[in-house]
Each structure stands twice: as C-alpha cells, then as structure tokens.
Amino acid sequence: MLRALILFVPATAYANPVVAPLMVVWPMFLVLIIPIILVERLYARGPLKMGFWRAIRVIGVANLASWLAGIPIAIAYSFFLLEGVALVVADVAMLVAASSCPGG
C-alpha cells in the first residue's frame, strides 16, 4: 500500500543516473590501464616466463574482457542500489507523513 502511494510523493526525476558514474570511470580506466598492464607484464615476465609482446597481448585482452564484463555488473549494482535506497527513503517519508497527520 505504501509503495503505491509513492506515485503521489513529489520527487526529483533523474535521467540516466547510472551513466554519469560510468562516464567518470571510463576516462580514469583509459589513463590507468597502461601502467596496470606494464606492472602486470613485469609479474608475467618472472614466474610465467612470457615474452614482452605476448605478455602485453594476453594481459591487455584479459583486462579488456574483465572491464567489459564489469560494465553490466556495475550498471546492475548501481541501479539496484539506487532503487533500493529510493524505496527505503520513500517508505520512511510515507511513515513519517502518516504518523504526523492528525487522526492517522
């Protein structure tokens, strides 16, 4: 019942709330991926005995794959986190409003 009343609670509508954080993360990813690959390549040179370009290729593909797999996970996490917080805040607001009404 309370969730149905949320439709009548004024709130600010935010378009694409998940895209904005990703737009901040992508440039940082592009800046940091080169040093990350180079550091991982130093590790691969030792115990894995990989050549320079093979290590760069393998590590680059692995980092790109994990980044691409992480995007939908981050979007889903952000969406459900934002939706969950919005529902809790709306429920609390409705309870506060209902308890402050005379006769309610």
C-alpha positions in Angstrom: 0.0 0.0 0.0 2.8 2.4 0.9 4.7 1.7 -2.2 1.6 2.5 -4.3 1.4 5.9 -2.6 4.9 6.7 -3.7 3.4 7.8 -7.0 1.9 10.8 -5.2 5.1 11.9 -3.4 6.9 14.7 -5.2 10.5 13.8 -6.1 13.2 14.9 -8.5 13.5 12.7 -11.6 17.0 11.9 -12.6 17.6 10.7 -16.1 20.2 8.0 -16.6 21.6 8.0 -13.0 23.9 5.1 -13.8 25.5 6.6 -16.9 27.0 9.5 -15.1 29.3 7.5 -12.7 30.4 5.3 -15.7 31.4 8.5 -17.6 33.7 9.4 -14.7 35.2 5.9 -14.5 35.9 5.3 -18.2 38.5 8.2 -18.6 40.2 7.0 -15.4 40.3 3.5 -16.8 41.9 4.6 -20.0 44.5 6.6 -18.2 45.3 3.8 -15.7 45.2 0.8 -17.9 48.6 1.3 -19.5 50.5 1.4 -16.1 48.4 -1.5 -14.9 49.3 -3.6 -18.0 53.0 -2.7 -17.6 53.1 -3.7 -13.9 51.3 -7.0 -14.7 53.7 -7.6 -17.5 56.6 -7.3 -15.1 55.0 -10.0 -13.0 54.3 -12.2 -16.0 58.0 -11.9 -17.1 59.2 -13.6 -13.9 57.2 -16.7 -12.9 55.3 -17.1 -16.2 58.3 -16.7 -18.5 56.4 -14.8 -21.1 57.9 -12.6 -23.7 57.2 -8.8 -23.7 54.7 -8.6 -26.6 53.0 -11.9 -25.7 52.5 -10.7 -22.1 51.2 -7.3 -23.3 48.7 -9.0 -25.6 47.5 -11.6 -23.1 47.2 -9.1 -20.2 45.6 -6.5 -22.4 42.9 -8.9 -23.6 42.3 -10.1 -20.0 42.0 -6.6 -18.7 39.6 -5.6 -21.6 37.5 -8.7 -21.0 37.2 -8.1 -17.3 36.4 -4.4 -17.9 33.7 -5.3 -20.4 32.2 -7.9 -18.1 32.3 -5.4 -15.2 30.2 -2.8 -17.0 26.9 -4.6 -16.9 27.7 -5.7 -13.3 28.3 -2.1 -12.3 25.2 -0.9 -14.0 23.0 -3.5 -12.3 24.6 -2.9 -8.9 24.2 0.9 -9.3 20.6 0.5 -10.5 19.5 -1.8 -7.7 21.4 0.2 -5.1 19.7 3.5 -6.3 16.3 1.8 -6.5 16.7 0.2 -3.1 17.7 3.5 -1.4 14.8 5.3 -3.2 12.3 2.7 -1.9 13.5 2.9 1.7 13.6 6.7 1.6 10.0 6.8 0.2 8.8 4.3 2.8 10.3 6.3 5.6 8.9 9.5 4.2 5.4 7.9 4.0 5.6 6.6 7.6 6.7 10.0 8.9 4.0 11.7 7.0 1.4 9.2 8.2 2.5 9.5 11.8 2.4 13.3 11.8 -1.1 13.5 10.4 -3.8 14.2 13.0 -6.0 11.2 13.4 -3.7 9.0 11.4 
